[in-house]
Amino acid sequence: MKIISANYKLIQNDEPLTLTMGNFDGLHLGHQQLIQRVVAYTDTKHAVLTFDPHPSSILRKQAFKTLTQKNDKIELFSRFGLDYVFIIDFNLEFSNLTVEEFIQFLRRINVKRLVIGRDARFAYRGVGTIADLKKWFIVDIVEDMLYNNTRLSTTYVKDFLLAGDLASARKLLNRDYHIKGEVVHGNHIGHKLGFPTANIDYDHYFLPESGVYYVRVQYKGIWYHAMANIGNNPTLNFSFEKRLEIYILDFDQNIYGKTLEIVFFQRLRNVLKFKGKKELIEQLKMDEIEVRKLTNQKIMI
């Protein structure tokens, strides 16, 4: 799989392509259905066109939380037998392309067939339609995938994560939800409580609902069982910004500045405000017992 990440003006290709395009945030089952249709064609090379950063972060001029970041999407795309992944450096110039300019770009990179959803839109303010594409390309329209009679979308996955419903998010993603983040220094409150935690800079990743979770953490190619807390720490060391803290079981290494992969497996409870340190410690001990009971469960990554 060849990855071409550049300004759209610099992207070149001479081989005929069957291509699907979109943000592909999360690469859920609906996205996977499009890619599987692309690779089923045998008369062209197979390609995906996506954008980085997420268009919403540029158009709204503020950070936008995503289920996947650039490297995550590349790794997920690699599972499908694609020949090319085009990652366009998304900027205001690209967002302002007219329908005609966008179509000329697709023709320039030798797109012959497009595989798209029935509501696909493109070009400036999404004014480009399937009818516009059909004038120049073979267009294969893939019907929406439904879950509980609702169209599968990235927003739908986020809704389940916000509800703490990891099982439904898992079904729509076809894998457990995972993110990556760098371990940064905190206030070392966890260490004083007997539960030393790794404070995670989760960057622009979308976090599930606040609460305590059973997670697994990958460090240097090894997976560890862990307990995660997402929230504002209402009992001790309150924070206005939501924090992600990881207590890794049976682990004693200095990992400041290191990147961890974190897979959310099961939500244990809500965030609670305790009367004091003693009550908090007792609850953490019970949480750890629950996590250890779950350590033999199967995980999909």
TORDREN-909218 format. One line per field, with one value per residue (C-alpha): residue number from 1; residue in three letters; x, y, z. Coordinates in Angstrom, 1 decimal, m for minus. Layout:
<nodes>
num	NUM | ...
residu	ALA | ...
u	X | ...
v	Y | ...
w	Z | ...
</nodes>
This chain:
<nodes>
num	1 | 2 | 3 | 4 | 5 | 6 | 7 | 8 | 9 | 10 | 11 | 12 | 13 | 14 | 15 | 16 | 17 | 18 | 19 | 20 | 21 | 22 | 23 | 24 | 25 | 26 | 27 | 28 | 29 | 30 | 31 | 32 | 33 | 34 | 35 | 36 | 37 | 38 | 39 | 40 | 41 | 42 | 43 | 44 | 45 | 46 | 47 | 48 | 49 | 50 | 51 | 52 | 53 | 54 | 55 | 56 | 57 | 58 | 59 | 60 | 61 | 62 | 63 | 64 | 65 | 66 | 67 | 68 | 69 | 70 | 71 | 72 | 73 | 74 | 75 | 76 | 77 | 78 | 79 | 80 | 81 | 82 | 83 | 84 | 85 | 86 | 87 | 88 | 89 | 90 | 91 | 92 | 93 | 94 | 95 | 96 | 97 | 98 | 99 | 100 | 101 | 102 | 103 | 104 | 105 | 106 | 107 | 108 | 109 | 110 | 111 | 112 | 113 | 114 | 115 | 116 | 117 | 118 | 119 | 120 | 121 | 122 | 123 | 124 | 125 | 126 | 127 | 128 | 129 | 130 | 131 | 132 | 133 | 134 | 135 | 136 | 137 | 138 | 139 | 140 | 141 | 142 | 143 | 144 | 145 | 146 | 147 | 148 | 149 | 150 | 151 | 152 | 153 | 154 | 155 | 156 | 157 | 158 | 159 | 160 | 161 | 162 | 163 | 164 | 165 | 166 | 167 | 168 | 169 | 170 | 171 | 172 | 173 | 174 | 175 | 176 | 177 | 178 | 179 | 180 | 181 | 182 | 183 | 184 | 185 | 186 | 187 | 188 | 189 | 190 | 191 | 192 | 193 | 194 | 195 | 196 | 197 | 198 | 199 | 200 | 201 | 202 | 203 | 204 | 205 | 206 | 207 | 208 | 209 | 210 | 211 | 212 | 213 | 214 | 215 | 216 | 217 | 218 | 219 | 220 | 221 | 222 | 223 | 224 | 225 | 226 | 227 | 228 | 229 | 230 | 231 | 232 | 233 | 234 | 235 | 236 | 237 | 238 | 239 | 240 | 241 | 242 | 243 | 244 | 245 | 246 | 247 | 248 | 249 | 250 | 251 | 252 | 253 | 254 | 255 | 256 | 257 | 258 | 259 | 260 | 261 | 262 | 263 | 264 | 265 | 266 | 267 | 268 | 269 | 270 | 271 | 272 | 273 | 274 | 275 | 276 | 277 | 278 | 279 | 280 | 281 | 282 | 283 | 284 | 285 | 286 | 287 | 288 | 289 | 290 | 291 | 292 | 293 | 294 | 295 | 296 | 297 | 298 | 299 | 300 | 301
residu	MET | LYS | ILE | ILE | SER | ALA | ASN | TYR | LYS | LEU | ILE | GLN | ASN | ASP | GLU | PRO | LEU | THR | LEU | THR | MET | GLY | ASN | PHE | ASP | GLY | LEU | HIS | LEU | GLY | HIS | GLN | GLN | LEU | ILE | GLN | ARG | VAL | VAL | ALA | TYR | THR | ASP | THR | LYS | HIS | ALA | VAL | LEU | THR | PHE | ASP | PRO | HIS | PRO | SER | SER | ILE | LEU | ARG | LYS | GLN | ALA | PHE | LYS | THR | LEU | THR | GLN | LYS | ASN | ASP | LYS | ILE | GLU | LEU | PHE | SER | ARG | PHE | GLY | LEU | ASP | TYR | VAL | PHE | ILE | ILE | ASP | PHE | ASN | LEU | GLU | PHE | SER | ASN | LEU | THR | VAL | GLU | GLU | PHE | ILE | GLN | PHE | LEU | ARG | ARG | ILE | ASN | VAL | LYS | ARG | LEU | VAL | ILE | GLY | ARG | ASP | ALA | ARG | PHE | ALA | TYR | ARG | GLY | VAL | GLY | THR | ILE | ALA | ASP | LEU | LYS | LYS | TRP | PHE | ILE | VAL | ASP | ILE | VAL | GLU | ASP | MET | LEU | TYR | ASN | ASN | THR | ARG | LEU | SER | THR | THR | TYR | VAL | LYS | ASP | PHE | LEU | LEU | ALA | GLY | ASP | LEU | ALA | SER | ALA | ARG | LYS | LEU | LEU | ASN | ARG | ASP | TYR | HIS | ILE | LYS | GLY | GLU | VAL | VAL | HIS | GLY | ASN | HIS | ILE | GLY | HIS | LYS | LEU | GLY | PHE | PRO | THR | ALA | ASN | ILE | ASP | TYR | ASP | HIS | TYR | PHE | LEU | PRO | GLU | SER | GLY | VAL | TYR | TYR | VAL | ARG | VAL | GLN | TYR | LYS | GLY | ILE | TRP | TYR | HIS | ALA | MET | ALA | ASN | ILE | GLY | ASN | ASN | PRO | THR | LEU | ASN | PHE | SER | PHE | GLU | LYS | ARG | LEU | GLU | ILE | TYR | ILE | LEU | ASP | PHE | ASP | GLN | ASN | ILE | TYR | GLY | LYS | THR | LEU | GLU | ILE | VAL | PHE | PHE | GLN | ARG | LEU | ARG | ASN | VAL | LEU | LYS | PHE | LYS | GLY | LYS | LYS | GLU | LEU | ILE | GLU | GLN | LEU | LYS | MET | ASP | GLU | ILE | GLU | VAL | ARG | LYS | LEU | THR | ASN | GLN | LYS | ILE | MET | ILE
u	0.0 | 1.5 | 0.7 | 0.8 | 0.3 | 0.6 | m1.1 | m3.7 | m1.7 | 1.3 | m0.6 | 0.0 | m1.0 | m0.9 | m2.7 | m6.5 | m8.2 | m11.4 | m11.6 | m13.7 | m13.3 | m14.2 | m13.0 | m13.1 | m12.9 | m13.0 | m13.1 | m16.4 | m18.3 | m19.9 | m16.5 | m15.3 | m18.2 | m17.1 | m13.5 | m14.5 | m16.5 | m13.5 | m11.1 | m13.7 | m13.1 | m10.3 | m10.0 | m8.2 | m6.0 | m7.7 | m7.5 | m8.9 | m8.8 | m9.0 | m8.0 | m5.7 | m6.3 | m10.0 | m11.9 | m13.9 | m10.7 | m10.0 | m13.5 | m14.5 | m11.1 | m10.9 | m9.6 | m11.9 | m12.0 | m11.6 | m11.9 | m8.7 | m5.7 | m3.7 | m1.4 | m4.4 | m6.2 | m3.1 | m2.8 | m6.5 | m6.4 | m3.5 | m5.8 | m7.9 | m5.5 | m5.6 | m3.0 | m3.1 | m4.0 | m4.1 | m4.1 | m4.8 | m3.4 | m6.7 | m6.7 | m8.9 | m7.7 | m8.8 | m12.1 | m12.9 | m12.5 | m15.5 | m17.3 | m15.4 | m12.0 | m12.6 | m13.7 | m10.6 | m8.4 | m10.0 | m9.5 | m5.9 | m5.1 | m6.8 | m9.9 | m12.2 | m14.7 | m16.0 | m17.5 | m19.6 | m22.5 | m25.9 | m25.6 | m22.0 | m21.2 | m18.0 | m16.4 | m17.1 | m19.8 | m20.6 | m22.5 | m21.2 | m23.6 | m23.6 | m25.2 | m22.1 | m19.8 | m21.8 | m20.9 | m17.3 | m16.9 | m18.5 | m20.3 | m21.1 | m23.5 | m23.4 | m26.5 | m26.3 | m25.5 | m28.1 | m27.8 | m31.0 | m32.7 | m30.2 | m27.7 | m24.2 | m21.9 | m19.0 | m21.3 | m23.4 | m20.3 | m19.4 | m22.9 | m22.4 | m19.0 | m20.5 | m23.1 | m20.4 | m21.8 | m18.5 | m20.3 | m22.3 | m19.3 | m17.4 | m20.0 | m20.0 | m16.2 | m15.6 | m12.9 | m12.5 | m12.1 | m8.5 | m6.4 | m2.8 | m1.2 | 2.0 | 2.6 | 3.0 | 3.7 | 0.8 | 0.5 | 1.5 | m1.7 | m2.2 | 1.2 | 0.4 | m2.8 | m1.0 | m2.3 | 0.5 | m1.1 | 0.2 | m1.4 | m2.1 | m2.0 | m4.8 | m4.3 | m7.4 | m8.8 | m12.4 | m12.8 | m15.6 | m18.0 | m16.3 | m15.9 | m13.6 | m12.8 | m11.0 | m8.4 | m5.4 | m2.2 | 0.5 | 4.0 | 7.1 | 5.0 | 3.7 | 0.1 | m0.7 | m4.0 | m4.9 | m7.6 | m8.4 | m10.1 | m11.7 | m13.0 | m12.3 | m11.1 | m13.9 | m12.5 | m8.8 | m7.0 | m10.1 | m9.4 | m11.7 | m10.3 | m11.2 | m8.2 | m7.2 | m5.2 | m4.1 | m3.1 | m1.2 | m1.4 | 1.8 | 3.9 | 6.9 | 8.7 | 9.5 | 7.4 | 7.3 | 7.5 | 6.6 | 3.5 | 1.0 | m1.8 | m4.9 | m7.8 | m11.1 | m12.7 | m15.3 | m16.8 | m16.9 | m18.6 | m19.4 | m17.1 | m17.9 | m17.1 | m16.0 | m15.9 | m12.1 | m9.0 | m9.7 | m13.1 | m11.5 | m8.7 | m11.3 | m13.2 | m10.0 | m9.2 | m12.6 | m12.1 | m8.8 | m10.5 | m13.1 | m10.4 | m8.4 | m11.6 | m11.8 | m8.2 | m9.0 | m11.7 | m11.1 | m10.1 | m10.5 | m7.9
v	0.0 | 3.3 | 6.3 | 9.7 | 12.6 | 16.1 | 19.2 | 18.2 | 20.1 | 17.8 | 14.5 | 12.6 | 9.2 | 7.5 | 4.3 | 3.9 | 4.0 | 2.9 | 5.2 | 6.1 | 9.3 | 10.8 | 11.6 | 8.0 | 9.0 | 5.8 | 3.6 | 2.1 | m0.7 | 1.7 | 3.0 | m0.6 | m1.5 | 1.2 | 0.0 | m3.6 | m2.6 | m0.7 | m3.7 | m6.0 | m4.4 | m6.1 | m3.7 | m0.9 | m0.1 | 0.4 | 3.7 | 5.8 | 9.6 | 11.2 | 14.4 | 15.6 | 17.4 | 16.7 | 19.4 | 20.5 | 21.6 | 24.0 | 25.2 | 25.7 | 27.1 | 25.0 | 21.7 | 18.8 | 15.5 | 12.5 | 8.7 | 8.2 | 10.3 | 10.1 | 7.2 | 5.2 | 5.5 | 4.4 | 1.3 | 0.5 | 1.1 | m1.4 | m4.2 | m4.0 | m4.7 | m1.1 | 0.0 | 3.7 | 6.0 | 9.6 | 11.9 | 15.5 | 18.3 | 19.9 | 23.7 | 26.6 | 26.5 | 22.9 | 23.6 | 26.4 | 24.2 | 24.5 | 21.5 | 21.8 | 22.2 | 19.2 | 17.0 | 18.1 | 17.1 | 13.6 | 13.3 | 14.4 | 11.5 | 9.1 | 8.2 | 6.0 | 4.8 | 6.2 | 4.1 | 6.4 | 6.6 | 7.8 | 11.2 | 12.0 | 15.6 | 17.4 | 20.7 | 24.1 | 23.9 | 20.4 | 21.6 | 18.9 | 16.0 | 12.4 | 13.8 | 15.9 | 12.9 | 10.7 | 13.1 | 12.1 | 8.8 | 5.4 | 5.8 | 2.9 | 3.9 | 1.9 | 1.9 | 3.0 | 0.5 | 0.6 | m0.3 | m0.2 | 1.4 | 4.3 | 5.2 | 4.2 | 7.2 | 8.5 | 10.7 | 7.6 | 5.8 | 8.9 | 8.9 | 5.4 | 6.3 | 9.3 | 7.0 | 4.7 | 1.9 | 0.3 | m2.8 | m0.9 | 1.2 | m2.1 | m3.5 | m0.5 | m0.2 | m4.0 | m3.6 | m2.2 | 1.5 | 2.6 | 5.7 | 6.7 | 9.2 | 10.4 | 10.0 | 13.4 | 14.6 | 15.1 | 16.0 | 12.5 | 12.1 | 8.6 | 7.6 | 9.0 | 6.9 | 3.7 | 3.7 | 5.4 | 6.5 | 7.5 | 10.8 | 10.7 | 13.6 | 12.3 | 15.2 | 15.4 | 12.0 | 11.7 | 10.2 | 8.0 | 9.1 | 10.0 | 7.0 | 4.1 | 1.6 | m1.7 | m1.1 | m2.7 | m0.7 | m1.5 | m0.4 | m1.5 | m4.2 | m5.7 | m5.6 | m4.8 | m4.9 | m1.6 | 0.6 | 4.0 | 7.0 | 9.6 | 12.7 | 15.8 | 14.2 | 15.7 | 14.3 | 15.3 | 17.5 | 18.8 | 19.7 | 21.8 | 19.9 | 16.2 | 13.9 | 10.4 | 8.6 | 5.0 | 2.6 | m0.3 | m3.5 | m5.1 | m2.5 | m0.5 | 1.3 | 5.0 | 5.8 | 9.6 | 10.9 | 7.5 | 6.8 | 4.2 | 2.6 | 2.3 | 0.0 | 0.6 | m2.7 | m2.3 | 0.5 | m0.2 | 2.8 | 6.5 | 9.1 | 9.6 | 12.3 | 10.8 | 12.2 | 11.9 | 10.1 | 6.9 | 6.4 | 7.0 | 4.4 | 1.8 | 2.3 | 2.1 | m1.2 | m2.6 | m1.3 | m3.1 | m6.4 | m6.0 | m5.3 | m8.4 | m10.5 | m9.2 | m9.9 | m13.1 | m11.6 | m11.5 | m8.3 | m7.1 | m4.7
w	0.0 | m1.1 | 1.1 | m0.6 | 1.9 | 0.4 | m0.8 | m3.4 | m6.1 | m5.6 | m5.8 | m8.9 | m10.3 | m13.7 | m13.0 | m13.4 | m10.0 | m8.3 | m5.3 | m2.3 | m0.5 | 2.9 | 6.4 | 7.5 | 11.1 | 13.2 | 10.0 | 11.2 | 9.5 | 7.1 | 5.9 | 5.8 | 3.5 | 1.0 | 1.0 | 0.6 | m2.5 | m3.9 | m3.6 | m5.1 | m8.5 | m10.6 | m13.6 | m11.7 | m8.8 | m5.5 | m3.5 | m0.7 | m0.5 | 2.9 | 4.7 | 7.5 | 9.7 | 10.0 | 8.0 | 11.0 | 12.8 | 9.9 | 9.1 | 12.7 | 13.6 | 16.8 | 17.9 | 16.8 | 18.7 | 16.5 | 16.9 | 14.9 | 14.0 | 10.8 | 11.7 | 13.1 | 9.8 | 7.9 | 10.0 | 9.6 | 5.8 | 5.6 | 6.6 | 3.4 | 0.5 | m0.9 | m3.5 | m2.6 | 0.3 | m0.7 | 2.4 | 1.4 | 3.5 | 4.3 | 4.2 | 3.2 | m0.4 | m0.8 | 1.0 | m1.5 | m4.6 | m6.9 | m8.2 | m11.5 | m9.8 | m7.6 | m10.5 | m12.5 | m9.5 | m9.5 | m13.2 | m12.9 | m10.5 | m13.0 | m11.1 | m13.3 | m10.8 | m7.5 | m4.7 | m2.5 | m0.2 | m1.4 | 0.4 | m0.8 | m1.2 | m2.2 | m3.2 | m1.6 | 1.1 | m0.2 | m3.2 | m5.5 | m5.9 | m7.3 | m10.5 | m11.0 | m10.6 | m12.9 | m15.8 | m15.6 | m13.7 | m13.2 | m9.8 | m7.6 | m4.9 | m1.7 | 0.5 | 4.1 | 6.8 | 9.6 | 13.3 | 15.4 | 12.4 | 12.5 | 9.8 | 10.9 | 11.2 | 13.2 | 15.2 | 16.1 | 17.3 | 19.4 | 20.9 | 22.2 | 23.6 | 25.3 | 26.9 | 28.1 | 25.8 | 24.7 | 23.5 | 20.9 | 19.8 | 19.5 | 17.1 | 14.9 | 14.8 | 14.5 | 17.2 | 20.7 | 20.8 | 21.3 | 21.4 | 21.9 | 24.1 | 25.7 | 29.4 | 31.0 | 34.6 | 36.9 | 40.6 | 41.7 | 43.8 | 42.6 | 43.9 | 47.3 | 47.4 | 46.5 | 42.9 | 40.8 | 37.6 | 34.2 | 33.1 | 29.4 | 27.0 | 24.7 | 22.2 | 19.9 | 20.6 | 21.6 | 25.1 | 26.2 | 29.0 | 32.3 | 34.6 | 35.6 | 32.9 | 32.5 | 29.7 | 28.2 | 27.5 | 25.1 | 25.9 | 23.9 | 22.2 | 25.4 | 26.5 | 30.2 | 32.1 | 33.6 | 35.2 | 33.6 | 35.1 | 32.9 | 34.6 | 36.6 | 39.9 | 42.1 | 45.4 | 45.2 | 42.7 | 40.8 | 37.2 | 34.9 | 31.9 | 31.6 | 32.5 | 31.5 | 34.1 | 33.8 | 36.7 | 35.1 | 37.1 | 38.3 | 36.5 | 37.8 | 35.0 | 34.3 | 31.2 | 31.3 | 27.7 | 26.3 | 24.1 | 25.2 | 23.2 | 25.3 | 24.5 | 26.3 | 27.2 | 29.9 | 31.9 | 35.6 | 37.2 | 37.2 | 38.6 | 42.3 | 44.8 | 48.1 | 51.6 | 51.8 | 50.9 | 52.9 | 51.2 | 47.8 | 48.5 | 49.5 | 46.3 | 44.2 | 45.9 | 44.9 | 41.3 | 41.1 | 42.2 | 39.5 | 36.9 | 37.9 | 37.4 | 33.8 | 32.8 | 31.0 | 28.8 | 25.0 | 23.3 | 19.7 | 18.5
</nodes>
